[in-house]
Each structure stands twice: as C-alpha cells, then as structure tokens.
Amino acid sequence: MTDPSMTPTDVKQTRRSNSALTRGTWVLVADGEKALLMENVGDAGIPLLEVRRERHGDNPPTHAQGADRPGRRSDGPGAQRSAMEETDWHRLEKERFAAGLAEMLYRLAHAGRFERLILVAPPRILGSLRKETHKEVAARIVAEVALDLTHHPVDEIAARVAAATTPEGPPD
C-alpha cells in the first residue's frame, strides 16, 4: 500500500512578474509641490510600498509671489519699448523643489540607502529631476513613469507603478 502523503499532487503554475518594482526598490512620487519617497517591502508580484520620507513645498498663489508688473525694455535708439515676459513663479518654485529632491536623493544614494530607484512624476517635473540628478543617482534609476500619482493612496500607487514598469509580453 502506498503512502498518500507521497503521491504527487498537481503543481499550480506561478507567474513571475517582470516589473521593475522588485523588493527593496525605492519609488519617488513627486508633482512639484509634494513628494513621497517609498520602499517596496513586498515583491514584484505583490508590491507593498512603505513611506520613508514625505516632503511638501511652499508654492503660494501667484499674487502672493510676484506683485510687480512685467518690466519693459528699450528696443534701440527710438522711443519704442517692448514688454518683458512675465515670470512664472509657480514653475520656478517647482523647479527649485525638484532640485531639492535631487539633492536629497544624492545624499541617500551616497549613504548607500538604496540601490534601485523608480521616478514617478508628471513629464515636466521628470525633466527637472533628470536635469538636476547626480550621476550616482542616475545610475540607480531603473524606470521612470510619467504620471501624477501624489494624491493617490499608496496601494494604488504600487499597483499603477508595477503595471507601468512591466514590459509587454509574457513573463520569463
């Protein structure tokens, strides 16, 4: 008589995720005024993001930032004068915020806090981050996602980032 515990059972096929959001990967979600730095403590198949840092920028309304009218300049020897372009104070503050985030990422990377990083931000903020990112941080970036997810719940951010960083096609 055979031992029932020794009989083979059907093995369920499991699928590995090809997402860049593997265990230990850090995710920076930013929009120019708010940033969340999170670490995936789950795995690529079932990501679980834990917030490590949160930053908020101070970007008051335009009337509180720039009270003067745009300047004017002379067009040459005549009396003709042209208006100068008005300063976009919000855009400048968002670029300053992105530069501060890039500096924070450099300090963390230099201290060995993370090996892999995914950047999630609207396209303009991604561009500002790219411009300010140190090469030590750039070498650790495994994916960029051009989405604004700062006001979404963390579990939804994890799902959307995992989906956005999974290449098309069947898993290996």
C-alpha positions in Angstrom: 0.0 0.0 0.0 1.3 3.4 -0.9 1.6 6.3 1.5 -0.9 9.1 0.4 1.4 11.8 1.6 4.0 10.6 -1.0 1.7 10.8 -4.0 2.3 13.6 -6.4 -0.1 16.5 -6.5 -0.9 18.9 -9.2 1.5 21.9 -9.2 0.0 25.2 -9.8 1.8 27.3 -12.3 3.0 30.6 -10.9 3.9 33.6 -12.9 6.8 35.8 -12.1 6.4 39.5 -12.6 8.8 41.3 -14.9 8.1 44.6 -13.1 11.0 46.8 -12.2 9.3 47.3 -8.8 11.2 44.5 -7.1 11.8 44.1 -3.3 14.0 46.8 -2.0 13.3 49.2 -4.9 12.7 52.8 -3.8 10.0 54.9 -5.5 9.9 58.7 -5.6 6.5 60.0 -6.4 6.5 63.8 -6.9 4.5 66.6 -8.5 6.5 69.7 -7.9 4.8 70.6 -4.6 4.6 67.2 -2.8 6.9 64.2 -2.8 6.7 60.7 -1.3 9.8 58.5 -1.1 8.7 54.9 -0.6 10.4 51.5 -0.4 8.9 48.3 -1.8 8.9 45.8 1.1 6.8 43.3 -0.9 7.9 41.7 -4.1 7.4 42.5 -7.8 4.2 40.3 -8.0 2.6 41.9 -4.9 4.3 45.2 -4.2 3.9 46.8 -0.8 5.2 50.3 -0.5 6.1 51.9 2.8 6.6 55.6 3.0 10.2 56.5 4.1 10.0 60.3 3.6 7.4 62.9 2.7 8.1 66.4 1.6 5.9 69.4 0.9 6.9 72.5 -1.0 5.7 76.0 -0.3 4.2 77.4 -3.5 1.8 80.2 -2.7 -0.6 81.8 -5.2 0.8 84.0 -7.9 -0.5 87.2 -6.4 1.5 86.4 -3.2 4.7 85.7 -5.1 5.1 88.4 -7.7 3.3 91.7 -7.2 5.2 93.8 -9.9 4.0 94.1 -13.5 6.4 92.7 -16.1 9.2 95.1 -17.0 9.8 96.9 -20.2 13.0 97.4 -22.2 14.1 99.8 -24.9 14.3 98.5 -28.5 17.0 100.8 -29.5 17.6 104.5 -30.1 14.0 105.3 -30.7 11.1 105.7 -28.2 9.8 102.2 -28.8 9.7 99.9 -25.8 8.7 96.2 -25.5 7.2 94.3 -22.6 9.2 91.6 -20.9 7.7 88.2 -20.4 6.0 87.7 -17.1 7.8 85.4 -14.7 6.1 82.1 -14.0 6.7 81.9 -10.2 4.9 78.5 -9.9 7.2 76.9 -12.5 10.3 78.3 -10.8 9.2 77.0 -7.4 8.5 73.6 -8.9 12.0 73.5 -10.4 13.5 74.5 -7.1 11.5 71.8 -5.4 12.8 69.2 -7.9 16.4 70.4 -7.4 15.9 69.9 -3.6 14.6 66.4 -4.2 17.6 65.6 -6.5 19.9 66.7 -3.7 18.1 64.6 -1.1 18.3 61.5 -3.5 22.0 62.2 -3.9 22.6 62.2 -0.1 20.6 59.0 0.3 22.4 57.2 -2.6 25.8 58.3 -1.4 25.0 56.9 2.1 24.0 53.6 0.4 20.3 53.8 1.4 19.0 52.4 -1.9 20.3 50.5 -4.9 17.3 50.8 -7.2 15.0 53.8 -7.8 11.9 54.5 -9.8 10.9 58.1 -10.5 7.2 58.8 -10.9 6.2 62.4 -11.8 4.4 64.5 -14.4 6.6 64.9 -17.6 7.8 68.5 -16.7 8.9 67.5 -13.2 10.6 64.4 -14.6 12.6 66.7 -16.9 13.6 68.9 -14.0 14.6 65.9 -11.9 16.6 64.5 -14.8 18.4 67.8 -15.3 19.3 68.0 -11.6 20.1 64.3 -10.8 23.6 63.4 -9.9 25.3 60.6 -11.9 25.4 58.5 -8.8 21.6 58.6 -8.5 21.1 58.3 -12.3 23.0 55.0 -12.3 20.4 53.6 -9.8 17.3 54.7 -11.7 15.7 51.6 -13.2 12.5 53.2 -14.5 10.6 56.5 -15.0 6.9 56.8 -15.0 5.3 60.0 -16.4 2.2 60.1 -14.2 1.0 62.4 -11.4 0.2 60.0 -8.5 0.9 62.1 -5.5 -2.7 62.4 -4.4 -3.5 58.6 -4.8 -3.5 56.0 -2.0 -0.2 54.2 -1.5 -1.7 50.8 -2.6 -3.0 52.3 -5.8 0.4 53.9 -6.4 2.1 50.5 -6.0 -0.3 48.8 -8.5 0.0 51.6 -11.1 3.8 51.7 -10.9 4.1 47.9 -11.1 1.8 48.0 -14.2 3.7 50.9 -15.8 7.1 49.3 -15.3 6.2 45.8 -16.6 7.4 45.3 -20.1 4.9 44.0 -22.7 4.9 40.3 -23.4 4.8 37.0 -21.5 6.9 36.7 -18.3 10.1 34.6 -18.4 
